[in-house]
Amino acid sequence: MPTLKDWTARLALCAVATVSGVDASAGADVGDLMLRDGFETREPSALVLDAVTRTSVIRSAAAEHWAVHLQLPASLAVLGLPDPYPAGPASATLQSGVLLLNFEGDLAGERLAFAAWLQADTLRWGCGYAPPPLDATLVSGSNSAQNTSLPDAILPNACKSAPSASSQVLDVLIGMVVPRVAITEFWMANDVMPASLGAVGLSEPLPIAQARVQMVDGVLVATFAGDLAGQRIGVAPWASAGTMQWVCGHAAPPVGATALASGTATAQTTVAPALLPEACL
């Protein structure tokens, strides 16, 4: 059975590769994306999002490299990828730990950069002009804003200088997969819930994206900083058919499930319903 460290590293890859609703699994579709023609005729924002989507495989591979070697790869070739990497309307390279997308065609000469940040021992990618992750340390040679020339207006939401509130909520929910996996493994091994994140080897509060996460009455609660300062979203564990199911926000638990927390996600959620993904309603 994989260890807690193994599971945490694997699941963290999805979180660190995520940008604008595109996660590491999108890498499986890169081949299909590259078959598309006529990208030069699309709107600038669509071109940028296309290149971001295609390069999710790079961010995922670099995060896996970090988990094993505790350092960023020196080049894409180290990851077994073409260098430069073809990304539709752009080509991608790694330069001093910065993932740089150099655009061609209609956006010739423009750049979008991703910089790597270490947040609570997890590698996260920040792009464009977006604020850095909370309580994080820059591990790339420079930040993404210094290496980005594209205007803020055409960047994906997660790369803008002021990401939308809904994208900030989604980013935190995706990042919460790491403590969820750690808690699930603890419960499966001990048949009891851990009393705190410290009991599963994580810091508490645990910084994730733009929030800090802790356990309150058995519920994982993310308290936001920045634009959503003080707002919270809860994710609660339920036992169903011998497995742990996590329910976020105001969503109903699985039929017949047993609560594993004394609190509820609904009681711990103050973020407006309009900002929550459908799975949390």
C-alpha positions in Angstrom: 0.0 0.0 0.0 1.4 3.5 -0.8 2.6 5.4 2.2 1.0 8.7 3.4 4.0 10.5 1.8 3.4 8.7 -1.5 -0.3 9.6 -1.6 0.3 13.2 -0.5 2.9 13.7 -3.3 0.7 12.1 -5.9 -2.4 14.0 -5.1 -0.5 17.3 -4.7 0.5 17.0 -8.4 -3.1 17.7 -9.3 -3.2 20.8 -7.1 0.1 22.3 -8.2 -0.6 21.9 -11.9 -4.0 23.5 -11.7 -4.7 26.8 -13.3 -7.9 28.3 -14.5 -9.9 25.1 -13.9 -7.4 23.0 -15.9 -5.7 20.3 -13.8 -2.8 17.8 -14.3 -5.2 15.3 -15.9 -5.5 17.6 -18.8 -2.0 16.5 -19.9 -3.6 13.3 -21.2 -5.4 15.4 -23.8 -2.4 17.3 -25.1 -2.0 15.1 -28.1 -5.6 15.8 -29.1 -5.2 19.5 -28.6 -2.1 19.5 -30.8 -4.2 18.2 -33.7 -6.3 21.3 -33.9 -5.6 23.7 -36.7 -6.4 27.4 -37.2 -5.4 28.6 -33.7 -4.2 31.9 -35.2 -7.8 32.9 -35.9 -9.0 32.7 -32.3 -9.3 35.5 -29.8 -6.1 36.4 -27.8 -7.6 35.1 -24.5 -8.4 31.8 -26.2 -4.9 31.5 -27.6 -3.4 32.0 -24.1 -5.7 29.6 -22.4 -4.9 27.0 -25.1 -1.2 27.3 -24.4 -1.8 27.1 -20.7 -3.8 24.0 -21.1 -1.2 22.3 -23.3 1.6 22.9 -20.8 -0.2 21.4 -17.8 1.7 18.2 -18.5 5.0 20.2 -17.9 3.9 21.6 -14.5 2.7 18.1 -13.4 6.0 16.5 -14.4 8.1 19.2 -12.7 6.1 18.8 -9.5 6.7 15.0 -9.6 10.4 15.7 -10.1 10.4 18.0 -7.1 8.7 15.4 -4.9 11.4 13.0 -5.7 14.5 15.2 -5.9 13.5 18.3 -3.9 14.7 20.5 -6.7 13.4 21.8 -9.9 14.5 20.2 -13.2 17.2 22.1 -15.0 15.4 21.7 -18.4 12.4 20.1 -20.0 14.8 17.4 -21.4 15.4 16.2 -17.8 11.7 15.5 -17.7 11.8 13.5 -21.0 9.9 16.2 -22.8 10.7 18.1 -26.0 12.8 21.2 -25.4 11.3 23.6 -26.4 7.9 22.1 -25.9 5.3 22.7 -28.6 2.2 24.3 -27.1 0.0 25.3 -30.0 0.3 29.1 -30.2 3.4 29.1 -28.1 6.5 27.1 -27.3 7.6 26.4 -23.7 11.0 26.3 -22.0 12.3 26.1 -18.5 14.7 28.9 -17.6 16.1 29.1 -14.0 13.0 27.3 -12.7 10.6 29.6 -14.6 8.3 27.9 -17.1 8.2 30.4 -19.9 5.6 30.3 -22.7 6.8 32.2 -25.8 4.0 33.1 -28.2 4.0 33.0 -32.0 1.6 34.1 -34.7 -0.9 36.8 -33.6 0.8 37.1 -30.2 4.4 36.9 -31.5 7.0 38.2 -29.1 4.6 38.0 -26.0 5.4 35.9 -23.0 3.5 34.2 -20.1 5.5 32.8 -17.2 4.9 30.3 -14.4 7.0 30.5 -11.3 7.3 27.7 -8.7 6.5 28.4 -5.0 7.0 26.1 -2.0 3.9 26.3 0.2 3.8 23.9 3.2 6.2 21.5 1.5 4.0 21.4 -1.6 5.2 22.8 -5.0 2.7 25.2 -6.5 2.8 27.2 -9.7 1.9 30.8 -9.8 1.4 32.4 -13.2 1.3 35.9 -14.8 0.5 38.7 -12.4 -1.4 36.6 -9.8 -0.6 37.2 -6.1 1.8 34.6 -4.6 0.4 31.7 -2.6 0.0 32.5 1.1 3.0 31.9 3.3 5.0 30.6 0.4 8.7 30.7 -0.6 9.7 31.4 -4.2 12.0 28.5 -5.5 12.2 29.7 -9.1 15.0 32.2 -10.0 12.4 35.0 -10.4 8.7 35.5 -10.1 6.2 35.1 -12.9 5.3 38.8 -13.2 8.9 39.8 -14.1 8.8 37.4 -17.0 5.3 38.1 -18.4 4.6 40.6 -21.1 0.9 39.7 -22.0 -1.7 42.2 -20.8 -3.6 41.3 -17.7 -6.9 41.5 -19.5 -6.3 38.4 -21.7 -4.8 36.1 -19.1 -6.7 33.2 -17.6 -8.5 34.1 -14.4 -5.9 32.4 -12.2 -3.1 34.4 -13.8 -4.7 37.8 -13.4 -3.4 40.4 -10.9 -6.8 40.1 -9.2 -8.2 36.5 -9.7 -11.9 36.2 -9.4 -13.3 35.2 -6.0 -14.8 32.0 -7.5 -11.4 30.9 -8.9 -9.8 31.5 -5.5 -12.4 29.3 -3.9 -11.9 26.5 -6.5 -8.1 26.7 -6.1 -8.3 26.2 -2.3 -10.8 23.3 -2.7 -8.4 21.6 -5.1 -5.5 22.1 -2.8 -7.4 20.6 0.1 -7.0 17.2 -1.5 -3.7 16.9 0.3 -5.1 17.0 3.9 -8.1 15.0 2.8 -5.9 12.1 1.6 -3.8 12.3 4.8 -6.9 12.2 7.0 -8.5 9.4 4.9 -5.4 7.2 5.2 -5.2 7.8 9.0 -8.9 6.8 9.4 -8.5 3.7 7.3 -5.5 2.6 9.4 -6.8 3.5 12.8 -10.6 3.4 12.5 -10.8 6.8 14.2 -10.5 10.4 13.0 -7.3 12.3 13.8 -7.7 15.1 16.4 -5.8 17.6 14.3 -3.8 18.0 11.1 -0.7 17.6 13.2 -1.7 14.0 13.9 -1.3 13.3 10.2 2.0 15.0 9.9 0.8 18.4 8.5 1.1 21.8 9.9 -2.0 23.5 11.4 -3.1 25.9 10.1 -2.0 24.6 6.7 -1.6 27.3 4.0 -3.2 26.4 0.7 -3.4 28.8 -2.1 -5.0 32.0 -0.5 -6.3 30.3 2.6 -5.3 28.6 5.8 -6.8 25.2 6.7 -7.5 23.6 10.0 -9.7 21.0 11.6 -12.7 22.3 13.5 -15.0 19.7 15.1 -13.6 17.1 12.6 -14.4 19.4 9.6 -11.6 20.7 7.4 -12.1 24.5 7.4 -10.4 26.9 5.0 -10.3 30.5 6.2 -9.4 32.9 3.4 -7.0 35.8 3.3 -6.8 38.6 0.7 -10.0 39.5 -1.2 -12.1 37.0 0.8 -10.5 37.6 4.2 -12.3 36.0 7.0 -14.7 33.9 4.7 -14.7 30.2 5.3 -15.5 27.0 3.4 -15.9 23.6 5.2 -15.4 20.1 3.9 -16.7 17.3 6.1 -15.9 13.5 6.2 -18.6 10.9 6.0 -18.4 7.1 6.1 -20.1 5.3 3.3 -19.8 1.6 2.4 -16.4 1.3 4.2 -14.9 4.4 2.5 -14.6 8.0 3.4 -16.6 10.5 1.4 -15.9 14.2 1.6 -18.8 16.7 1.3 -18.1 20.4 0.8 -20.1 23.5 1.5 -23.9 23.0 1.4 -23.9 19.7 -0.5 -25.9 16.8 0.8 -24.0 13.8 2.2 -24.3 10.4 0.4 -27.6 8.6 1.1 -27.1 6.3 4.2 -23.7 7.8 5.1 -22.5 8.2 8.7 -21.0 11.5 9.9 -17.4 11.2 11.0 -17.3 14.7 12.3 -19.2 16.3 15.1 -19.5 19.5 13.0 -20.9 20.1 9.6 -19.5 21.6 6.4 -22.6 23.8 6.1 -22.1 25.3 9.5 -18.5 26.1 8.7 -19.2 27.7 5.3 -19.7 31.4 5.0 -18.6 31.9 1.4 -21.5 33.1 -0.7 -23.2 30.2 -2.7 -22.6 32.1 -5.9 -18.9 31.6 -5.5 -19.1 27.8 -4.8 -18.7 25.2 -7.5 -21.8 23.1 -8.2 -20.4 20.1 -6.2 -20.6 22.2 -3.0 -24.3 23.3 -3.5 
